[in-house]
């Protein structure tokens, strides 16, 4: 899978952030290899960087994290009963470059991104319906799409959304940069698109850890 190099404006550091980077490859059923993330550590749901465990319409199977250079917090979710993942990436005390932030609002860039995705066993993603994601916040940008990866995956949901999750008075950023990106690639017996869109609309950064733990403890899913 293509390596995407994303630069971050954090103390001038440059980071190669991989949404799917090298590990033991799987065959996707068409002779291609699918590389899954490396150097992840399993964590409890209560340690999630974003409050996605509170708003996800799917039962979480695993949650892993890693912290990259420049303090990029990444969480990787998998779910029971479906293929794929949700990957959240947040730049702490900084943001993505203005140039990259703007690409998140490009339909052609999103379609290129979606076409490069694959899940074993299955072929390339075929985007059927791509549309802008809107949550009423001017700095949020991105797209969602229904897709297929025949013959194995007849229904998939793909999204790549950039958010401004946290504003720090001490951090100077360009007006339209985002600090968080949520990538979604899910296939199988999925909930309605409206439920997945609601998840993407409601998700936010966990700022009050104690309150987050209390809310999480009241859910029937508990913690991993």
Backbone as a chain_set.jsonl record, in Angstrom:
{"seq": "XXXXXXXXXXXXXXXXXXXXXXXXXXXXXXXXXXXXXXXXXXXXXXXXXXXXXXXXXXXXXXXXXXXXXXXXXXXXXXXXXXXXXXXXXXXXXXXXXXXXXXXXXXXXXXXXXXXXXXXXXXXXXXXXXXXXXXXXXXXXXXXXXXXXXXXXXXXXXXXXXXXXXXXXXXXXXXXXXXXXXXXXXXXXXXXXXXXXXXXXXXXXXXXXXXXXXXXXXXXXXXXX", "coords": {"N": [[0.841, -1.179, 0.0], [0.41, 2.247, -0.729], [2.725, 4.516, 0.657], [1.939, 7.344, 2.532], [3.103, 10.509, 2.925], [2.865, 12.735, 5.428], [3.184, 15.975, 6.462], [3.75, 17.786, 9.463], [3.015, 20.739, 11.25], [4.685, 21.212, 13.723], [6.849, 22.388, 15.828], [8.489, 22.514, 13.651], [8.852, 19.922, 12.824], [8.954, 17.01, 10.717], [6.922, 14.346, 9.752], [6.493, 10.999, 8.762], [3.539, 9.734, 8.429], [1.741, 6.802, 8.628], [-1.132, 5.432, 7.459], [-1.542, 2.822, 6.969], [0.897, 0.815, 7.593], [4.075, -0.99, 7.239], [3.976, -4.418, 8.012], [3.522, -7.881, 8.847], [2.491, -9.06, 5.803], [-0.777, -9.637, 4.363], [-2.534, -11.623, 1.972], [-4.697, -10.26, -0.414], [-6.491, -11.678, -1.881], [-6.334, -11.21, -4.529], [-3.79, -11.41, -5.365], [-2.353, -9.273, -4.469], [-0.641, -7.6, -1.785], [-1.623, -6.748, 1.52], [-0.783, -4.445, 3.817], [-0.584, -4.222, 7.244], [-0.847, -2.246, 10.265], [2.127, -1.508, 12.266], [3.902, -1.923, 15.364], [1.949, -1.333, 17.33], [0.261, -0.926, 20.447], [-1.881, -2.686, 22.578], [-4.7, -1.298, 24.222], [-6.92, -0.299, 26.917], [-10.387, 0.576, 26.541], [-10.917, 2.869, 27.989], [-8.671, 4.375, 27.72], [-8.729, 5.652, 25.326], [-7.983, 8.089, 22.814], [-9.788, 9.774, 21.481], [-13.349, 10.202, 21.954], [-14.585, 8.054, 20.736], [-15.375, 5.382, 21.563], [-17.727, 5.937, 22.946], [-19.563, 6.705, 21.062], [-19.592, 5.031, 18.865], [-21.381, 2.908, 16.643], [-20.941, 0.233, 16.544], [-19.755, -2.828, 17.998], [-16.787, -2.752, 19.73], [-13.87, -4.54, 19.047], [-11.057, -4.589, 19.3], [-8.649, -2.248, 20.518], [-5.964, -0.237, 19.788], [-2.893, 1.614, 20.284], [-0.482, 4.093, 19.293], [2.227, 6.377, 19.581], [3.537, 8.744, 17.606], [6.42, 10.436, 16.152], [6.696, 13.898, 16.934], [4.566, 13.885, 18.609], [2.127, 12.637, 17.698], [-0.889, 11.268, 18.175], [-2.172, 8.144, 17.698], [-4.91, 6.015, 17.271], [-6.19, 2.785, 16.77], [-8.967, 1.064, 15.789], [-10.745, -2.011, 15.752], [-13.625, -4.035, 14.941], [-16.264, -6.159, 16.129], [-17.695, -8.591, 14.014], [-17.487, -7.249, 11.563], [-15.375, -6.354, 8.799], [-12.315, -4.492, 8.623], [-11.445, -1.162, 9.808], [-11.22, 1.656, 12.077], [-9.257, 4.452, 12.085], [-7.8, 6.825, 14.088], [-6.095, 9.89, 14.181], [-4.257, 12.283, 15.821], [-2.767, 15.42, 16.083], [-0.958, 16.656, 18.637], [-0.887, 19.725, 20.333], [-0.449, 21.172, 17.987], [-0.739, 21.002, 14.439], [-1.879, 19.639, 11.284], [-0.262, 20.378, 8.173], [-1.129, 23.356, 6.361], [-1.435, 22.916, 3.677], [-1.881, 20.103, 3.48], [-4.205, 19.941, 5.02], [-6.011, 21.266, 3.388], [-6.191, 19.473, 1.255], [-7.864, 17.557, 2.212], [-10.358, 18.442, 1.651], [-10.706, 17.912, -0.995], [-12.351, 16.288, -3.529], [-11.312, 14.673, -5.585], [-8.84, 13.896, -4.497], [-9.778, 12.41, -2.345], [-11.102, 10.292, -3.668], [-8.93, 9.097, -4.922], [-7.509, 8.256, -2.662], [-9.41, 6.427, -1.576], [-9.49, 4.513, -3.601], [-7.091, 3.24, -3.311], [-7.344, 1.644, -1.142], [-7.775, -1.548, 0.482], [-9.053, -4.71, 1.547], [-8.368, -7.878, 2.969], [-10.129, -10.965, 2.311], [-10.112, -9.607, -0.901], [-10.718, -7.364, -3.679], [-9.802, -4.221, -5.234], [-11.157, -1.186, -3.894], [-14.226, 0.023, -5.035], [-15.638, 2.977, -5.492], [-18.903, 4.043, -4.959], [-20.665, 6.064, -4.211], [-19.743, 9.077, -3.372], [-19.589, 11.727, -1.085], [-19.589, 15.037, 0.349], [-18.651, 15.451, 3.794], [-20.494, 16.834, 6.356], [-20.711, 18.629, 9.323], [-21.568, 20.92, 10.403], [-19.534, 22.528, 11.319], [-17.162, 24.897, 10.421], [-14.412, 24.321, 10.033], [-14.203, 21.614, 9.732], [-13.574, 19.06, 7.396], [-13.921, 16.851, 4.62], [-14.772, 13.592, 3.238], [-17.281, 11.082, 2.708], [-18.174, 7.757, 1.717], [-20.017, 5.181, 0.054], [-19.061, 1.912, -0.918], [-17.718, -0.872, -2.804], [-15.987, -4.017, -2.787], [-15.673, -6.186, -4.678], [-15.146, -9.731, -5.29], [-15.775, -10.168, -2.644], [-16.58, -8.264, -0.758], [-19.476, -6.776, -0.545], [-20.645, -4.538, 0.485], [-19.357, -1.578, 1.65], [-18.039, 1.03, 3.731], [-16.486, 4.076, 3.516], [-14.422, 6.642, 4.75], [-12.796, 9.803, 5.188], [-11.921, 12.203, 7.297], [-11.171, 15.471, 8.359], [-10.616, 17.308, 11.316], [-10.822, 20.167, 13.517], [-10.098, 19.673, 16.584], [-9.192, 20.597, 19.103], [-8.469, 23.729, 20.516], [-5.69, 25.593, 21.34], [-4.624, 28.193, 23.332], [-1.98, 28.907, 23.448], [-0.816, 28.03, 21.151], [0.011, 28.798, 17.892], [-1.659, 28.646, 14.898], [-2.35, 28.208, 11.403], [-5.381, 29.605, 10.09], [-7.127, 27.676, 8.933], [-6.233, 25.07, 9.395], [-6.315, 21.596, 10.324], [-6.345, 19.43, 13.214], [-6.816, 16.804, 13.633], [-7.408, 13.642, 12.123], [-9.718, 11.337, 10.926], [-9.885, 8.176, 9.72], [-11.827, 5.841, 7.973], [-12.524, 2.522, 7.166], [-14.67, 0.178, 6.523], [-16.271, -2.927, 6.084], [-18.909, -5.195, 5.236], [-21.595, -6.526, 7.206], [-22.941, -3.869, 7.929], [-24.079, -1.149, 10.072], [-26.717, 1.243, 9.345], [-25.885, 3.921, 7.077], [-26.479, 6.367, 8.209], [-26.089, 5.976, 10.95], [-23.33, 5.611, 11.088], [-22.495, 8.063, 10.119], [-23.445, 9.666, 12.147], [-21.75, 8.893, 14.209], [-19.329, 9.97, 13.247], [-19.989, 12.62, 13.343], [-20.396, 13.173, 16.051], [-18.021, 12.496, 17.384], [-15.277, 13.458, 19.438], [-12.39, 15.013, 21.013], [-11.02, 13.521, 23.966], [-11.061, 15.28, 26.809], [-11.645, 15.543, 29.483], [-10.716, 13.151, 31.359], [-11.606, 11.654, 33.579], [-14.385, 12.071, 33.555], [-14.98, 10.919, 31.107], [-14.344, 8.232, 31.63], [-16.33, 7.667, 33.507], [-18.696, 7.896, 31.984], [-18.212, 5.877, 30.135], [-18.245, 3.644, 31.773], [-20.904, 3.256, 32.204], [-21.941, 2.184, 29.959], [-23.146, -0.745, 28.226], [-21.143, -2.158, 26.95], [-18.835, -2.017, 28.422], [-15.349, -2.271, 29.215], [-12.414, -3.2, 27.321]], "CA": [[0.0, 0.0, 0.0], [1.206, 3.454, -0.895], [3.056, 5.312, 1.847], [1.568, 8.751, 2.421], [3.943, 11.313, 3.812], [2.129, 13.9, 5.901], [4.029, 16.847, 7.268], [3.035, 18.444, 10.536], [3.604, 21.978, 11.729], [4.906, 21.104, 15.161], [8.268, 22.654, 16.056], [9.203, 22.302, 12.404], [9.129, 18.497, 12.611], [8.275, 16.335, 9.61], [6.625, 12.971, 10.158], [5.83, 10.119, 7.795], [2.438, 9.073, 9.127], [1.222, 5.745, 7.775], [-2.444, 4.897, 7.821], [-1.365, 1.369, 6.958], [2.315, 0.699, 7.325], [4.558, -2.336, 7.033], [3.939, -5.489, 8.993], [3.393, -9.122, 8.105], [1.445, -8.795, 4.824], [-1.786, -10.621, 4.038], [-2.946, -11.613, 0.582], [-6.059, -9.726, -0.472], [-7.296, -12.521, -2.736], [-6.09, -10.883, -5.928], [-2.363, -11.428, -5.596], [-1.698, -8.112, -3.882], [-0.465, -7.706, -0.338], [-2.215, -5.7, 2.339], [0.114, -4.26, 4.946], [-1.282, -3.727, 8.412], [0.019, -1.399, 11.096], [3.244, -2.044, 13.024], [4.252, -1.264, 16.623], [0.792, -0.895, 18.087], [0.087, -1.504, 21.776], [-3.285, -2.806, 22.969], [-5.078, -0.475, 25.369], [-8.296, -0.345, 27.368], [-11.217, 1.613, 25.934], [-10.853, 4.077, 28.801], [-7.47, 5.121, 27.35], [-8.89, 6.164, 23.965], [-7.665, 9.505, 22.645], [-11.064, 10.395, 21.168], [-14.436, 9.514, 22.65], [-15.258, 7.161, 19.795], [-16.082, 4.28, 22.224], [-19.047, 6.369, 23.416], [-20.458, 7.057, 19.948], [-19.521, 4.041, 17.795], [-22.558, 2.051, 16.572], [-20.458, -1.138, 16.426], [-19.07, -3.339, 19.182], [-15.344, -2.687, 19.53], [-13.162, -5.797, 19.316], [-9.716, -4.255, 19.773], [-8.2, -0.853, 20.438], [-4.514, -0.147, 19.921], [-2.401, 2.982, 20.142], [0.943, 4.388, 19.192], [2.519, 7.81, 19.575], [4.608, 8.954, 16.663], [7.231, 11.635, 16.31], [5.872, 15.092, 16.934], [3.41, 13.662, 19.476], [0.924, 12.305, 16.948], [-1.587, 10.19, 18.855], [-2.938, 7.317, 16.779], [-5.688, 4.909, 17.812], [-6.693, 1.901, 15.734], [-10.099, 0.269, 16.258], [-11.423, -3.027, 14.948], [-14.965, -4.247, 15.466], [-16.825, -7.494, 15.992], [-18.686, -8.842, 12.976], [-17.223, -6.554, 10.307], [-13.977, -6.224, 8.408], [-11.824, -3.136, 8.484], [-10.924, -0.439, 10.961], [-11.255, 3.115, 12.181], [-7.958, 4.967, 12.518], [-7.835, 8.23, 14.472], [-4.752, 10.459, 14.297], [-4.381, 13.659, 16.319], [-1.521, 16.138, 16.338], [-1.097, 17.344, 19.909], [-0.239, 21.04, 20.383], [-0.033, 21.579, 16.656], [-1.727, 20.686, 13.417], [-1.402, 19.251, 9.958], [0.072, 21.551, 7.377], [-2.256, 23.975, 5.668], [-1.575, 22.254, 2.372], [-2.547, 18.814, 3.648], [-5.558, 20.194, 5.508], [-6.848, 21.622, 2.245], [-6.432, 18.307, 0.395], [-8.976, 16.791, 2.766], [-11.569, 18.949, 1.031], [-10.666, 17.63, -2.429], [-13.033, 15.043, -3.898], [-10.419, 13.831, -6.379], [-7.879, 13.295, -3.572], [-10.471, 11.378, -1.578], [-11.335, 9.128, -4.533], [-7.634, 8.431, -5.071], [-7.275, 7.594, -1.381], [-10.314, 5.286, -1.442], [-9.14, 3.499, -4.597], [-5.883, 2.545, -2.874], [-7.665, 0.812, 0.011], [-8.12, -2.942, 0.199], [-9.158, -5.58, 2.712], [-8.335, -9.29, 2.593], [-9.775, -11.177, 0.904], [-10.924, -8.757, -1.752], [-10.009, -6.542, -4.638], [-9.759, -2.789, -4.996], [-12.403, -0.521, -3.569], [-14.93, 0.756, -6.078], [-16.488, 3.973, -4.84], [-20.194, 4.175, -5.634], [-21.325, 7.326, -3.872], [-18.9, 9.905, -2.504], [-20.245, 12.994, -0.806], [-18.924, 15.782, 1.416], [-19.109, 15.259, 5.161], [-20.837, 18.119, 6.964], [-21.168, 18.551, 10.709], [-21.907, 22.262, 10.841], [-18.358, 23.252, 11.788], [-16.489, 25.338, 9.197], [-13.07, 23.775, 9.857], [-14.285, 20.186, 9.421], [-13.593, 18.827, 5.955], [-13.691, 15.464, 4.26], [-15.778, 12.918, 2.426], [-17.689, 9.724, 3.036], [-18.615, 7.072, 0.509], [-20.309, 3.761, 0.01], [-18.142, 1.291, -1.871], [-17.683, -2.333, -2.846], [-14.704, -4.641, -3.136], [-16.138, -7.493, -5.159], [-16.411, -10.413, -4.999], [-15.855, -10.529, -1.231], [-17.187, -7.23, 0.075], [-20.534, -6.147, -1.336], [-20.997, -3.247, 1.073], [-18.293, -0.965, 2.446], [-18.176, 2.454, 4.068], [-15.161, 4.693, 3.538], [-14.449, 8.06, 5.116], [-11.571, 10.47, 5.64], [-12.428, 13.476, 7.794], [-10.263, 16.287, 9.145], [-11.306, 18.116, 12.32], [-10.104, 20.955, 14.523], [-10.673, 19.146, 17.82], [-8.796, 21.341, 20.295], [-7.792, 25.01, 20.303], [-4.811, 25.965, 22.442], [-4.296, 29.619, 23.266], [-0.533, 29.082, 23.341], [-0.345, 27.471, 19.883], [-0.384, 29.565, 16.722], [-1.884, 27.805, 13.725], [-3.072, 28.855, 10.308], [-6.807, 29.592, 10.43], [-7.927, 26.568, 8.415], [-5.607, 23.756, 9.543], [-6.972, 20.641, 11.209], [-5.396, 18.73, 14.081], [-7.232, 15.413, 13.777], [-7.95, 12.978, 10.94], [-10.339, 10.041, 11.188], [-10.016, 7.339, 8.535], [-12.729, 4.712, 8.17], [-12.692, 1.519, 6.119], [-15.453, -0.9, 7.11], [-17.001, -3.721, 5.099], [-19.664, -6.31, 5.783], [-22.949, -6.262, 7.675], [-22.762, -2.601, 8.624], [-25.285, -0.385, 10.386], [-27.076, 2.235, 8.329], [-24.932, 5.015, 6.92], [-26.82, 7.456, 9.126], [-25.47, 5.691, 12.251], [-21.899, 5.853, 10.941], [-22.337, 9.511, 9.999], [-23.647, 10.228, 13.475], [-20.497, 8.65, 14.922], [-18.341, 10.937, 12.774], [-20.439, 13.948, 13.749], [-20.327, 13.336, 17.501], [-16.718, 12.19, 17.962], [-14.483, 14.604, 19.852], [-11.235, 14.64, 21.829], [-11.267, 13.33, 25.39], [-10.335, 16.283, 27.585], [-11.883, 15.217, 30.885], [-10.551, 11.692, 31.383], [-12.439, 11.071, 34.627], [-15.771, 12.082, 33.077], [-15.043, 9.923, 30.034], [-14.384, 6.91, 32.259], [-17.646, 7.49, 34.134], [-19.662, 7.64, 30.917], [-17.899, 4.579, 29.557], [-18.618, 2.593, 32.721], [-22.354, 3.091, 32.169], [-22.33, 1.509, 28.726], [-23.157, -2.201, 28.372], [-19.947, -2.769, 26.374], [-17.75, -2.032, 29.409], [-14.039, -2.012, 28.644], [-11.768, -4.395, 26.775]], "C": [[0.884, 1.241, 0.0], [1.458, 4.137, 0.439], [2.661, 6.755, 1.585], [2.405, 9.525, 3.418], [3.197, 12.591, 4.151], [3.044, 14.706, 6.794], [3.181, 17.556, 8.309], [3.79, 19.711, 10.942], [3.694, 21.914, 13.244], [6.401, 21.197, 15.382], [9.091, 22.321, 14.823], [9.461, 20.856, 12.079], [8.355, 17.993, 11.405], [8.126, 14.877, 9.977], [6.0, 12.212, 9.012], [4.783, 9.321, 8.548], [1.802, 8.063, 8.199], [-0.135, 5.303, 8.273], [-2.427, 3.384, 7.766], [0.09, 1.112, 6.599], [2.776, -0.738, 7.493], [4.443, -3.22, 8.26], [3.875, -6.762, 8.193], [2.246, -8.984, 7.123], [0.487, -9.962, 4.685], [-2.074, -10.521, 2.55], [-4.394, -11.157, 0.513], [-6.956, -10.525, -1.399], [-7.086, -12.262, -4.21], [-4.599, -10.801, -6.217], [-1.616, -10.242, -5.051], [-1.543, -8.332, -2.386], [-1.089, -6.513, 0.352], [-1.378, -5.588, 3.595], [-0.637, -3.6, 6.09], [-0.31, -3.036, 9.367], [1.03, -2.16, 11.955], [3.399, -1.236, 14.318], [3.055, -0.635, 17.329], [0.771, -1.607, 19.429], [-1.39, -1.537, 22.117], [-3.549, -1.97, 24.212], [-6.54, -0.711, 25.713], [-9.085, 0.777, 26.697], [-11.124, 2.933, 26.686], [-9.633, 4.932, 28.479], [-7.569, 5.739, 25.959], [-8.597, 7.654, 23.905], [-8.918, 10.314, 22.326], [-12.173, 9.606, 21.853], [-15.236, 8.59, 21.74], [-15.929, 5.961, 20.477], [-17.471, 4.653, 22.729], [-20.044, 6.526, 22.278], [-20.458, 6.039, 18.814], [-20.757, 3.152, 17.796], [-22.211, 0.57, 16.42], [-19.761, -1.541, 17.718], [-17.572, -3.416, 18.909], [-14.706, -4.008, 19.928], [-11.784, -5.531, 19.889], [-9.498, -2.756, 19.645], [-6.708, -0.84, 20.707], [-4.096, 1.308, 19.756], [-0.918, 2.977, 19.825], [1.086, 5.903, 19.162], [3.734, 8.02, 18.69], [5.437, 10.172, 16.996], [6.328, 12.86, 16.218], [4.606, 14.927, 17.746], [2.112, 13.524, 18.68], [0.291, 11.082, 17.611], [-2.442, 9.434, 17.843], [-3.639, 6.198, 17.549], [-6.26, 4.11, 16.658], [-7.754, 0.988, 16.335], [-10.448, -0.817, 15.248], [-12.712, -3.386, 15.673], [-15.426, -5.684, 15.23], [-17.79, -7.534, 14.804], [-18.481, -8.129, 11.668], [-15.716, -6.547, 10.043], [-13.586, -4.758, 8.392], [-11.465, -2.492, 9.806], [-11.388, 1.01, 10.94], [-9.92, 3.537, 12.753], [-8.104, 6.44, 12.845], [-6.411, 8.705, 14.702], [-4.88, 11.921, 14.697], [-3.01, 14.23, 16.617], [-1.709, 16.964, 17.602], [-0.285, 18.642, 19.888], [0.292, 21.47, 19.022], [-1.127, 21.275, 15.656], [-1.065, 20.171, 12.162], [-1.062, 20.516, 9.183], [-1.183, 22.09, 6.701], [-2.509, 23.285, 4.33], [-2.302, 20.921, 2.505], [-3.983, 19.001, 4.111], [-6.499, 20.509, 4.35], [-7.133, 20.42, 1.353], [-7.593, 17.462, 0.91], [-10.319, 17.248, 2.209], [-11.632, 18.71, -0.458], [-11.314, 16.28, -2.728], [-12.115, 14.123, -4.684], [-9.368, 13.169, -5.496], [-8.531, 12.19, -2.753], [-10.692, 10.128, -2.424], [-10.043, 8.366, -4.78], [-7.291, 7.648, -3.81], [-8.126, 6.327, -1.265], [-9.933, 4.162, -2.395], [-7.914, 2.698, -4.197], [-6.144, 1.596, -1.709], [-8.034, -0.601, -0.418], [-8.189, -3.696, 1.504], [-9.103, -7.032, 2.26], [-9.57, -10.02, 3.099], [-10.671, -10.31, 0.032], [-10.082, -7.92, -2.671], [-10.036, -5.08, -4.248], [-11.139, -2.257, -4.655], [-12.958, 0.193, -4.803], [-15.912, 1.699, -5.403], [-17.764, 4.145, -5.651], [-20.827, 5.536, -5.402], [-20.462, 8.09, -2.88], [-19.563, 11.259, -2.326], [-19.517, 13.714, 0.317], [-19.52, 15.446, 2.771], [-19.316, 16.626, 5.785], [-21.308, 17.893, 8.393], [-21.479, 19.928, 11.287], [-20.74, 23.084, 11.34], [-17.495, 23.615, 10.576], [-15.108, 24.731, 8.974], [-13.065, 22.278, 9.574], [-14.357, 20.014, 7.918], [-13.311, 17.361, 5.679], [-14.856, 14.886, 3.489], [-16.085, 11.551, 3.008], [-18.201, 9.089, 1.757], [-19.061, 5.659, 0.822], [-19.434, 3.176, -1.081], [-18.332, -0.217, -1.85], [-16.264, -2.779, -3.133], [-15.036, -6.071, -3.545], [-14.958, -8.397, -5.467], [-16.648, -10.656, -3.51], [-16.624, -9.526, -0.387], [-18.203, -6.445, -0.745], [-20.939, -4.788, -0.783], [-19.873, -2.757, 1.962], [-18.638, 0.5, 2.693], [-16.778, 3.012, 4.241], [-15.314, 6.165, 3.912], [-13.042, 8.53, 5.44], [-11.96, 11.9, 5.994], [-11.344, 14.175, 8.608], [-11.057, 17.209, 10.063], [-10.316, 19.062, 13.002], [-10.737, 20.575, 15.857], [-10.415, 20.058, 19.021], [-8.108, 22.638, 19.879], [-6.977, 25.347, 21.541], [-4.418, 27.429, 22.278], [-2.819, 29.847, 23.015], [0.031, 28.602, 22.008], [-0.892, 28.308, 18.735], [-0.499, 28.639, 15.519], [-2.556, 28.625, 12.638], [-4.571, 28.672, 10.538], [-7.561, 28.335, 10.018], [-7.252, 25.204, 8.545], [-6.412, 22.898, 10.506], [-5.918, 19.962, 12.066], [-5.691, 17.238, 14.207], [-7.764, 14.894, 12.452], [-8.509, 11.63, 11.372], [-10.535, 9.333, 9.853], [-10.88, 6.137, 8.861], [-12.698, 3.815, 6.946], [-13.376, 0.322, 6.767], [-16.236, -1.606, 6.016], [-17.764, -4.84, 5.805], [-21.071, -5.904, 6.157], [-22.923, -5.021, 8.56], [-24.091, -1.998, 9.045], [-25.579, 0.602, 9.264], [-26.024, 3.344, 8.26], [-25.211, 6.146, 7.9], [-26.184, 7.247, 10.505], [-23.975, 5.955, 12.198], [-21.619, 7.351, 10.808], [-22.53, 10.191, 11.351], [-22.4, 10.047, 14.332], [-19.458, 9.71, 14.539], [-18.711, 12.364, 13.148], [-20.192, 14.19, 15.232], [-18.92, 13.197, 18.076], [-15.957, 13.47, 18.288], [-13.312, 14.119, 20.698], [-11.65, 14.477, 23.282], [-10.41, 14.338, 26.15], [-10.492, 16.05, 29.084], [-11.87, 13.695, 31.013], [-11.453, 11.036, 32.42], [-13.903, 11.007, 34.183], [-15.973, 11.056, 31.975], [-15.139, 8.514, 30.613], [-15.756, 6.643, 32.895], [-18.71, 7.169, 33.086], [-19.458, 6.251, 30.326], [-18.361, 3.448, 30.461], [-20.115, 2.311, 32.716], [-22.833, 2.382, 30.916], [-22.272, -0.006, 28.914], [-21.901, -2.862, 27.833], [-18.822, -2.877, 27.397], [-16.438, -1.665, 28.751], [-13.42, -3.313, 28.176], [-10.962, -5.089, 27.866]], "O": [[1.942, 1.284, 0.628], [0.546, 4.319, 1.245], [3.001, 7.324, 0.547], [2.409, 9.224, 4.612], [2.93, 13.421, 3.283], [3.608, 14.191, 7.759], [2.023, 17.887, 8.055], [5.02, 19.747, 10.973], [2.872, 22.496, 13.953], [7.137, 20.236, 15.162], [10.243, 21.899, 14.927], [10.214, 20.564, 11.15], [7.261, 18.467, 11.103], [9.068, 14.242, 10.452], [5.084, 12.709, 8.357], [5.104, 8.345, 9.226], [1.368, 8.415, 7.102], [-0.26, 4.844, 9.408], [-3.217, 2.729, 8.447], [0.468, 1.185, 5.43], [1.983, -1.611, 7.845], [4.766, -2.823, 9.38], [4.141, -6.753, 6.991], [1.108, -8.803, 7.556], [0.865, -11.12, 4.861], [-1.883, -9.47, 1.94], [-5.229, -11.616, 1.293], [-8.075, -10.098, -1.683], [-7.596, -13.0, -5.053], [-4.189, -10.191, -7.205], [-0.391, -10.181, -5.145], [-2.239, -9.159, -1.797], [-1.082, -5.4, -0.176], [-1.277, -6.547, 4.359], [-1.251, -2.547, 5.919], [0.903, -3.226, 9.279], [0.806, -3.314, 12.32], [3.081, -0.048, 14.372], [3.15, 0.471, 17.862], [1.21, -2.752, 19.539], [-2.084, -0.532, 21.966], [-2.736, -1.933, 25.136], [-7.303, -1.25, 24.91], [-8.518, 1.806, 26.329], [-11.241, 4.001, 26.083], [-9.555, 6.083, 28.908], [-6.589, 6.294, 25.463], [-8.922, 8.395, 24.833], [-9.092, 11.417, 22.843], [-11.96, 8.472, 22.282], [-16.428, 8.373, 21.958], [-16.986, 5.54, 20.007], [-18.311, 3.774, 22.921], [-21.252, 6.483, 22.509], [-21.253, 6.169, 17.884], [-21.155, 2.677, 18.86], [-23.096, -0.253, 16.191], [-19.24, -0.694, 18.443], [-17.142, -4.072, 17.96], [-14.968, -4.534, 21.01], [-11.38, -6.174, 20.858], [-10.08, -2.091, 18.788], [-6.241, -1.363, 21.719], [-4.817, 2.123, 19.181], [-0.208, 1.998, 20.056], [0.165, 6.616, 18.763], [4.825, 7.533, 18.988], [5.194, 10.856, 17.99], [5.322, 12.852, 15.508], [3.672, 15.716, 17.61], [1.126, 14.208, 18.956], [0.869, 9.995, 17.605], [-3.326, 10.011, 17.21], [-3.026, 5.523, 18.377], [-6.756, 4.677, 15.685], [-7.483, 0.234, 17.27], [-10.447, -0.578, 14.04], [-12.88, -3.088, 16.855], [-15.029, -6.331, 14.261], [-18.598, -6.624, 14.616], [-19.233, -8.372, 10.725], [-14.905, -6.714, 10.954], [-14.425, -3.885, 8.173], [-11.214, -3.174, 10.799], [-11.878, 1.516, 9.93], [-9.499, 3.032, 13.794], [-8.49, 7.23, 11.983], [-5.612, 8.016, 15.336], [-5.528, 12.707, 14.005], [-2.198, 13.615, 17.307], [-2.534, 17.877, 17.629], [0.873, 18.646, 19.471], [1.365, 22.065, 18.928], [-2.31, 21.289, 15.996], [0.153, 20.255, 12.0], [-1.535, 21.602, 9.519], [-2.162, 21.371, 6.5], [-3.654, 23.1, 3.916], [-3.226, 20.633, 1.744], [-4.882, 18.3, 3.647], [-7.648, 20.069, 4.339], [-8.205, 20.344, 0.751], [-8.231, 16.739, 0.144], [-11.307, 16.518, 2.287], [-12.514, 19.244, -1.131], [-10.866, 15.248, -2.228], [-12.135, 12.91, -4.474], [-9.032, 12.005, -5.711], [-7.916, 11.155, -2.495], [-10.488, 9.015, -1.939], [-10.046, 7.137, -4.842], [-6.834, 6.508, -3.886], [-7.614, 5.27, -0.894], [-10.039, 2.987, -2.043], [-7.713, 1.589, -4.692], [-5.262, 0.826, -1.328], [-8.534, -0.826, -1.521], [-7.48, -3.374, 2.457], [-9.732, -7.386, 1.263], [-10.031, -9.738, 4.206], [-11.887, -10.295, 0.227], [-8.875, -7.778, -2.472], [-10.262, -4.735, -3.088], [-12.156, -2.809, -5.075], [-12.228, 0.88, -5.518], [-16.9, 1.263, -4.814], [-17.724, 4.362, -6.862], [-21.454, 6.096, -6.301], [-20.454, 7.784, -1.687], [-20.038, 11.864, -3.287], [-18.889, 13.068, 1.156], [-20.718, 15.191, 2.897], [-18.426, 17.476, 5.751], [-22.19, 17.072, 8.645], [-21.633, 20.086, 12.498], [-20.928, 24.231, 11.747], [-17.135, 22.739, 9.79], [-14.667, 24.634, 7.828], [-12.027, 21.725, 9.212], [-15.099, 20.722, 7.237], [-12.561, 16.711, 6.407], [-15.802, 15.59, 3.133], [-15.266, 10.947, 3.702], [-18.611, 9.784, 0.826], [-18.546, 5.02, 1.74], [-19.101, 3.855, -2.052], [-19.019, -0.761, -0.986], [-15.447, -2.018, -3.652], [-14.717, -7.03, -2.842], [-13.892, -7.92, -5.856], [-17.636, -11.294, -3.149], [-17.256, -9.904, 0.599], [-17.845, -5.569, -1.532], [-21.516, -3.973, -1.503], [-19.48, -3.434, 2.913], [-19.417, 1.113, 1.963], [-15.981, 2.487, 5.018], [-16.228, 6.843, 3.443], [-12.205, 7.758, 5.907], [-12.285, 12.705, 5.121], [-10.682, 13.556, 9.44], [-12.045, 17.815, 9.648], [-9.117, 18.786, 13.053], [-11.792, 21.097, 16.217], [-11.299, 20.269, 19.852], [-7.259, 22.635, 18.987], [-7.504, 25.383, 22.653], [-3.943, 27.846, 21.221], [-2.436, 30.864, 22.435], [1.227, 28.75, 21.756], [-2.101, 28.504, 18.616], [0.449, 27.937, 15.169], [-3.243, 29.608, 12.916], [-4.982, 27.672, 11.127], [-8.531, 27.957, 10.674], [-7.66, 24.261, 7.866], [-7.101, 23.409, 11.389], [-4.743, 19.916, 11.7], [-4.916, 16.495, 14.81], [-8.479, 15.6, 11.74], [-7.856, 10.876, 12.093], [-11.247, 9.817, 8.974], [-10.697, 5.489, 9.892], [-12.829, 4.29, 5.818], [-12.738, -0.456, 7.476], [-16.797, -0.964, 5.128], [-17.326, -5.361, 6.831], [-21.673, -5.045, 5.513], [-22.886, -5.118, 9.787], [-25.124, -2.298, 8.445], [-24.777, 0.769, 8.346], [-25.364, 3.659, 9.251], [-24.285, 6.809, 8.369], [-25.786, 8.212, 11.158], [-23.405, 6.468, 13.161], [-20.619, 7.847, 11.327], [-21.857, 11.175, 11.66], [-22.032, 10.941, 15.094], [-18.791, 10.275, 15.406], [-17.837, 13.224, 13.259], [-19.819, 15.295, 15.627], [-18.647, 13.729, 19.152], [-15.982, 14.437, 17.526], [-13.25, 12.944, 21.059], [-12.518, 15.197, 23.776], [-9.182, 14.257, 26.135], [-9.578, 16.327, 29.86], [-12.887, 13.036, 30.801], [-12.009, 9.968, 32.164], [-14.579, 10.003, 34.409], [-17.012, 10.399, 31.912], [-15.929, 7.698, 30.138], [-16.273, 5.528, 32.827], [-19.53, 6.271, 33.282], [-20.422, 5.537, 30.052], [-18.818, 2.412, 29.979], [-20.55, 1.253, 33.169], [-24.005, 2.018, 30.818], [-21.442, -0.502, 29.675], [-21.6, -3.999, 28.197], [-17.946, -3.732, 27.263], [-16.407, -0.844, 27.834], [-13.843, -4.395, 28.58], [-10.339, -6.12, 27.611]]}, "num_chains": 1, "name": "protein.A"}
